[in-house]
Amino acid sequence: MSTERKVAVITGASQGIGAGLVRGFLDRGYRIVANSRSITPDASPDVLAIAGDITDPSVAERVIGDAIGKFGRVDTLVNNAGVFLSKPFTEYTEADFAHILSVNLAGFFHVTQRAIRQMLKQGGGHVVNLTTTLVNQPVKGVPSALASLTKGGLAAVTKSLAIEYADRGIRVNAVAPGVIKTPMHPPDTHAALAGLHPLGRMGEVSEVVEAVLYLESAAFVTGETLHIDGGAHAGHW
């Protein structure tokens, strides 16, 4: 088993941004451990697909353990798995709260803790968290309290972990997308969603991938949140 090539672990990797991230890191020569609940085996010897719910600690253990077992290392973790549900605050149910909290925060906790333990043994690594521009710039027409509660937690812990591990060779950054053109948005919604961004269009998956890859190569950047949102975070328009 060769351990010379870098290894990226990507959650929520079966479609949309996650699938784009798999392609982007492969193009950079990385080996990939790709996780989602519905992911299927990949024919490439450089991709290990692990199906399972990352909110389950045993799945997180398997994702990191199998990455080490097959590829010998974990250099980068991209926490892409997440769920978004827009409702007026008083209409969220206890089940909504438990589900969103579980995916957006518990899933992050279980896999990141295990990844950082391995990075400490290796002497360095990089964690990138996918948040949302709504954390910094809420939109009246898109009620999103639970996104702010959970993804806001990721934005905060990004800085906390960046400081905690800066002297151990581990960088921690975040990317905060606006509305990105993925299969979760039907074409008939695109015009309305484009209007949520000052630049007047939705973002592309490739633009989020480019942001993550920039952070991956930006050795002097840690604790940063890069907004890929067509200017939405800058203020009202």
RODO-2510 file (C-alpha; in nm, 4 decimals, decimal comma):
residues 237
     n   res          X          Y          Z
     1     m     0,0000     0,0000     0,0000
     2     s     0,1467     0,3345    -0,1057
     3     t     0,0818     0,6259     0,1308
     4     e     0,2562     0,8918    -0,0772
     5     r    -0,0563     1,0371    -0,2424
     6     k    -0,2836     1,2561    -0,0364
     7     v    -0,6251     1,1350     0,0734
     8     a    -0,9442     1,3400     0,1023
     9     v    -1,2530     1,2265     0,2911
    10     i    -1,5738     1,3816     0,1569
    11     t    -1,9158     1,3439     0,3178
    12     g    -2,2441     1,3942     0,1345
    13     a    -2,0519     1,2811    -0,1725
    14     s    -2,3145     1,1116    -0,3905
    15     q    -2,4486     1,4108    -0,5848
    16     g    -2,4396     1,7873    -0,6279
    17     i    -2,1534     1,9661    -0,4536
    18     g    -2,0260     1,6443    -0,2973
    19     a    -1,9935     1,4655    -0,6305
    20     g    -1,8233     1,7742    -0,7732
    21     l    -1,5748     1,7702    -0,4863
    22     v    -1,4907     1,4064    -0,5553
    23     r    -1,4112     1,4918    -0,9180
    24     g    -1,2156     1,8035    -0,8196
    25     f    -0,9895     1,6223    -0,5732
    26     l    -0,9413     1,3310    -0,8107
    27     d    -0,8250     1,5782    -1,0760
    28     r    -0,5635     1,6966    -0,8266
    29     g    -0,4326     1,3448    -0,7846
    30     y    -0,5884     1,2705    -0,4476
    31     r    -0,7321     0,9404    -0,3395
    32     i    -1,0888     0,9768    -0,2142
    33     v    -1,3035     0,8265     0,0577
    34     a    -1,6592     0,9227    -0,0383
    35     n    -1,9491     0,8857     0,2035
    36     s    -2,3233     0,9294     0,1872
    37     r    -2,6248     0,7234     0,2819
    38     s    -2,6977     0,6320    -0,0808
    39     i    -2,3531     0,6208    -0,2394
    40     t    -2,2727     0,3275    -0,4665
    41     p    -1,9383     0,1545    -0,5242
    42     d    -1,6994     0,3331    -0,7582
    43     a    -1,4999     0,1530    -1,0256
    44     s    -1,1944     0,3722    -0,9726
    45     p    -0,9222     0,2212    -0,7512
    46     d    -0,8654     0,5721    -0,6179
    47     v    -1,2175     0,6054    -0,4759
    48     l    -1,3437     0,4159    -0,1726
    49     a    -1,7208     0,4616    -0,1416
    50     i    -1,8646     0,3991     0,2038
    51     a    -2,2422     0,4010     0,2353
    52     g    -2,3906     0,4973     0,5695
    53     d    -2,5386     0,7750     0,7787
    54     i    -2,2546     0,9940     0,9051
    55     t    -2,4676     1,0870     1,2095
    56     d    -2,4001     0,7333     1,3362
    57     p    -2,0689     0,7248     1,5273
    58     s    -1,9999     0,3739     1,3989
    59     v    -2,0231     0,4991     1,0384
    60     a    -1,7854     0,7854     1,1139
    61     e    -1,5480     0,5338     1,2706
    62     r    -1,5690     0,3145     0,9601
    63     v    -1,5142     0,6077     0,7219
    64     i    -1,1906     0,7152     0,8887
    65     g    -1,0796     0,3635     0,9786
    66     d    -1,1274     0,2349     0,6247
    67     a    -0,9505     0,5410     0,4832
    68     i    -0,6462     0,4537     0,6915
    69     g    -0,6790     0,0827     0,6198
    70     k    -0,6967     0,1249     0,2424
    71     f    -0,4935     0,4393     0,1767
    72     g    -0,2861     0,4769     0,4934
    73     r    -0,3670     0,8388     0,5751
    74     v    -0,6231     1,1210     0,5968
    75     d    -0,4998     1,4586     0,4741
    76     t    -0,8254     1,6450     0,4168
    77     l    -1,1805     1,6178     0,5447
    78     v    -1,4586     1,8058     0,3684
    79     n    -1,7739     1,8159     0,5789
    80     n    -2,0246     1,8551     0,2977
    81     a    -2,3131     1,6463     0,4343
    82     g    -2,5976     1,8696     0,5458
    83     v    -2,9696     1,9269     0,5376
    84     f    -3,1689     2,2479     0,4852
    85     l    -3,5355     2,2994     0,5685
    86     s    -3,6976     2,6397     0,5327
    87     k    -3,9978     2,6945     0,7638
    88     p    -4,1272     2,9689     0,9894
    89     f    -3,9570     2,9152     1,3247
    90     t    -4,2772     2,8251     1,5092
    91     e    -4,3621     2,5552     1,2540
    92     y    -4,0512     2,3442     1,2988
    93     t    -4,1335     2,0161     1,4678
    94     e    -3,9295     1,8323     1,7269
    95     a    -3,8525     1,5770     1,4553
    96     d    -3,7274     1,8567     1,2261
    97     f    -3,5051     1,9883     1,5030
    98     a    -3,3614     1,6466     1,5893
    99     h    -3,2922     1,5574     1,2246
   100     i    -3,1249     1,8849     1,1301
   101     l    -2,9209     1,8927     1,4497
   102     s    -2,8117     1,5342     1,3918
   103     v    -2,6960     1,5772     1,0307
   104     n    -2,5491     1,9266     1,0496
   105     l    -2,3787     1,9037     1,3884
   106     a    -2,3577     1,5470     1,5194
   107     g    -2,2343     1,4165     1,1842
   108     f    -1,9692     1,6882     1,1785
   109     f    -1,8619     1,6079     1,5343
   110     h    -1,8220     1,2331     1,4939
   111     v    -1,6217     1,2303     1,1709
   112     t    -1,4161     1,5428     1,2406
   113     q    -1,3052     1,4230     1,5813
   114     r    -1,1807     1,0983     1,4321
   115     a    -1,0174     1,2694     1,1349
   116     i    -0,8303     1,5176     1,3528
   117     r    -0,7003     1,2372     1,5737
   118     q    -0,5437     1,0828     1,2628
   119     m    -0,4128     1,4193     1,1399
   120     l    -0,2417     1,4719     1,4745
   121     k    -0,0610     1,1400     1,4325
   122     q     0,0487     1,2426     1,0823
   123     g     0,1580     1,5913     1,1880
   124     g    -0,0945     1,7925     0,9857
   125     g    -0,4099     1,8092     0,7808
   126     h    -0,6971     2,0267     0,6658
   127     v    -1,0681     2,0389     0,7486
   128     v    -1,3192     2,2309     0,5353
   129     n    -1,6764     2,2825     0,6573
   130     l    -1,9637     2,3675     0,4223
   131     t    -2,1913     2,6238     0,5899
   132     t    -2,4339     2,8726     0,4298
   133     t    -2,4368     3,2420     0,3543
   134     l    -2,7641     3,2650     0,5492
   135     v    -2,5603     3,2458     0,8696
   136     n    -2,4350     3,5996     0,8094
   137     q    -2,7123     3,7380     0,5901
   138     p    -3,0617     3,6050     0,6647
   139     v    -3,3288     3,6580     0,4003
   140     k    -3,6790     3,7574     0,5035
   141     g    -3,8380     3,5377     0,2389
   142     v    -3,6298     3,2320     0,3327
   143     p    -3,6935     3,1560     0,7020
   144     s    -3,3993     2,9447     0,8103
   145     a    -3,3568     2,9506     1,1878
   146     l    -3,2391     2,5910     1,2128
   147     a    -2,9857     2,6441     0,9341
   148     s    -2,8526     2,9441     1,1246
   149     l    -2,8491     2,7467     1,4496
   150     t    -2,6599     2,4498     1,3091
   151     k    -2,4528     2,5885     1,0239
   152     g    -2,3805     2,8897     1,2432
   153     g    -2,2339     2,6418     1,4887
   154     l    -2,0044     2,5123     1,2163
   155     a    -1,8966     2,8660     1,1311
   156     a    -1,8070     2,9262     1,4957
   157     v    -1,6272     2,5968     1,5495
   158     t    -1,4246     2,6544     1,2326
   159     k    -1,2478     2,9438     1,4039
   160     s    -1,2244     2,7604     1,7354
   161     l    -1,0582     2,4535     1,5862
   162     a    -0,8352     2,6669     1,3634
   163     i    -0,6865     2,8295     1,6723
   164     e    -0,6772     2,5090     1,8764
   165     y    -0,4750     2,3201     1,6170
   166     a    -0,2796     2,5913     1,4343
   167     d     0,0413     2,4934     1,6116
   168     r    -0,0137     2,1249     1,5297
   169     g    -0,0144     2,1690     1,1525
   170     i    -0,3907     2,1365     1,1082
   171     r    -0,5829     2,4076     0,9249
   172     v    -0,9616     2,4491     0,9507
   173     n    -1,1628     2,6599     0,7075
   174     a    -1,5179     2,6952     0,5793
   175     v    -1,7023     2,7685     0,2570
   176     a    -2,0399     2,9440     0,2775
   177     p    -2,2363     2,8959    -0,0452
   178     g    -2,5409     3,0829    -0,1579
   179     v    -2,7991     2,8907    -0,3597
   180     i    -2,6134     2,6532    -0,5890
   181     k    -2,7554     2,4910    -0,9012
   182     t    -2,7895     2,1269    -0,7934
   183     p    -3,0542     1,8576    -0,8456
   184     m    -3,2298     1,9644    -0,5244
   185     h    -3,3541     2,2816    -0,7009
   186     p    -3,6056     2,2133    -0,9821
   187     p    -3,5500     2,4221    -1,2972
   188     d    -3,8760     2,6107    -1,2460
   189     t    -3,7327     2,7602    -0,9232
   190     h    -3,4082     2,8872    -1,0760
   191     a    -3,5292     3,2329    -1,1751
   192     a    -3,6602     3,3089    -0,8268
   193     l    -3,3495     3,1679    -0,6594
   194     a    -3,1233     3,3716    -0,8877
   195     g    -3,2886     3,6833    -0,7478
   196     l    -3,1535     3,6047    -0,3991
   197     h    -2,8041     3,6997    -0,5145
   198     p    -2,6801     4,0498    -0,6031
   199     l    -2,5023     3,9070    -0,9078
   200     g    -2,8407     3,7901    -1,0339
   201     r    -2,7764     3,4203    -1,0804
   202     m    -2,7386     3,0950    -0,8913
   203     g    -2,3958     2,9578    -0,8171
   204     e    -2,2467     2,6617    -0,9978
   205     v    -2,1149     2,3473    -0,8303
   206     s    -1,7783     2,4107    -0,9953
   207     e    -1,7512     2,7472    -0,8178
   208     v    -1,7900     2,5867    -0,4754
   209     v    -1,5403     2,3162    -0,5688
   210     e    -1,2901     2,5798    -0,6803
   211     a    -1,3281     2,7549    -0,3447
   212     v    -1,2602     2,4368    -0,1489
   213     l    -0,9592     2,3584    -0,3668
   214     y    -0,8263     2,7112    -0,3190
   215     l    -0,8429     2,6652     0,0576
   216     e    -0,6770     2,3266     0,0204
   217     s    -0,3731     2,4852    -0,1415
   218     a    -0,3704     2,8074     0,0664
   219     a    -0,1166     2,7049     0,3277
   220     f    -0,1263     3,0416     0,5088
   221     v    -0,5074     3,0471     0,5444
   222     t    -0,6885     2,9051     0,8463
   223     g    -1,0007     3,0071     1,0373
   224     e    -1,1404     3,1582     0,7169
   225     t    -1,4947     3,1430     0,5783
   226     l    -1,5040     3,1938     0,2026
   227     h    -1,8431     3,3174     0,0778
   228     i    -1,9445     3,1814    -0,2621
   229     d    -2,2798     3,3559    -0,2797
   230     g    -2,2849     3,6162    -0,5538
   231     g    -2,2393     3,8938    -0,2972
   232     a    -2,5312     3,7948    -0,0734
   233     h    -2,3285     3,8157     0,2477
   234     a    -2,2347     4,1791     0,1789
   235     g    -2,5727     4,3207     0,2747
   236     h    -2,9256     4,3973     0,1628
   237     w    -3,0004     4,4811    -0,1984
***
